[in-house]
C-alpha cells in the first residue's frame, strides 16, 4: 500500500493542511484536504472515503471534491463510509440542500455522484483489495478509527482523533500492523485540555503505546496543532524505544 499525505495538521497554517491520507490513489482516509492537493484525474480516481468523524477539519474537502466532480465528470462516483452517527450528521447538517447540495440525488437519484455506506464495528467491510475494520475511539463526538488490511497481508491502522482509548489497540491483535497513524495534538503542558477535547499529548501517547501487544514497525504522528508543533516534536523525541515520524504533506510512505 502506498499512502500519500494530502494533509496531516491539526490546525491550518501556511503549508499545513487538514488531515487526508490517500491509499493507492483510490481509498481516502478522511477528507480535510482534497481538491487543493490533487488534479482532476487524481480526484476522479477516488472511489471511497473512510470518514473518522464529522468535524470540519476531517471533512471539509469532500463537499468541494463533489462539486468539482459533478461539474467536470459526473460519471464519477464517491462512496462515503463511516458509522451511522457520522453519516447521519453529514446528511442532516451538510448535504441538506441548505449548507450544501444533496449530492446523493445529483445528477439524479438513480445515478448520483455520492452514496453512503454505514460501517459496522462487528464485521469487516471489503472494498476492492482491502478489508476494513472499524473501531470506536474516544473523541468528543462519535468517531471511528480504521484498520486497513490489504489482501497481500500488511495492515495500516489510523486512529483519527482520539484521546486515551482501549478498543482500537485490542483490534490490532492478530493483524500484521506495519504502520500506525496516530494523532498528537497538544504539548504535555496542555494535557488536561487534550483530555477534555478528546486528543493526545506526547505523554498520553507514551501511555497508549504500553497498551499495545506489539508496537508497529513505523508510527506516524498527525494532527499537531500548528502553534505547538516544535514543542510537541521535542517532547515526542524523548519517548524511548520507539520509532516516531511526523507526517509532512506532499510526501508518501509505503506499507510493505
Rosetta blueprint (number, residue, H / E / L):
1 X L
2 X E
3 X E
4 X E
5 X E
6 X E
7 X E
8 X L
9 X E
10 X L
11 X L
12 X L
13 X E
14 X L
15 X L
16 X E
17 X L
18 X E
19 X L
20 X E
21 X E
22 X E
23 X E
24 X L
25 X L
26 X L
27 X E
28 X E
29 X E
30 X L
31 X L
32 X L
33 X L
34 X L
35 X L
36 X L
37 X L
38 X L
39 X L
40 X H
41 X H
42 X H
43 X H
44 X H
45 X H
46 X L
47 X L
48 X E
49 X E
50 X E
51 X L
52 X L
53 X L
54 X L
55 X L
56 X H
57 X H
58 X H
59 X H
60 X H
61 X H
62 X H
63 X H
64 X H
65 X H
66 X H
67 X H
68 X H
69 X H
70 X H
71 X H
72 X H
73 X L
74 X L
75 X L
76 X L
77 X L
78 X E
79 X E
80 X E
81 X E
82 X E
83 X L
84 X H
85 X H
86 X H
87 X H
88 X H
89 X H
90 X H
91 X H
92 X H
93 X H
94 X L
95 X E
96 X L
97 X L
98 X L
99 X L
100 X E
101 X L
102 X L
103 X H
104 X H
105 X H
106 X L
107 X L
108 X L
109 X L
110 X L
111 X L
112 X L
113 X L
114 X E
115 X E
116 X E
117 X E
118 X E
119 X L
120 X L
121 X L
122 X L
123 X L
124 X L
125 X E
126 X E
127 X E
128 X L
129 X L
130 X E
131 X E
132 X E
133 X E
134 X E
135 X E
136 X E
137 X L
138 X L
139 X L
140 X L
141 X L
142 X L
143 X L
144 X E
145 X E
146 X E
147 X E
148 X E
149 X E
150 X E
151 X L
152 X L
153 X L
154 X L
155 X E
156 X E
157 X E
158 X E
159 X L
160 X L
161 X L
162 X L
163 X L
164 X L
165 X L
166 X L
167 X H
168 X H
169 X H
170 X H
171 X H
172 X L
173 X L
174 X L
175 X L
176 X L
177 X E
178 X E
179 X E
180 X E
181 X E
182 X E
183 X E
184 X L
185 X L
186 X E
187 X L
188 X H
189 X H
190 X H
191 X H
192 X H
193 X H
194 X H
195 X H
196 X H
197 X H
198 X L
199 X L
200 X L
201 X E
202 X H
203 X H
204 X H
205 X H
206 X H
207 X H
208 X H
209 X H
210 X L
211 X L
212 X L
213 X L
214 X L
215 X L
216 X L
217 X L
218 X E
219 X E
220 X E
221 X E
222 X E
223 X L
224 X L
225 X L
226 X H
227 X H
228 X H
229 X H
230 X H
231 X H
232 X H
233 X H
234 X H
235 X H
236 X H
237 X L
238 X L
239 X L
240 X L
241 X L
242 X L
243 X L
244 X E
245 X E
246 X E
247 X L
248 X L
249 X L
250 X L
251 X L
252 X E
253 X E
254 X E
255 X L
256 X L
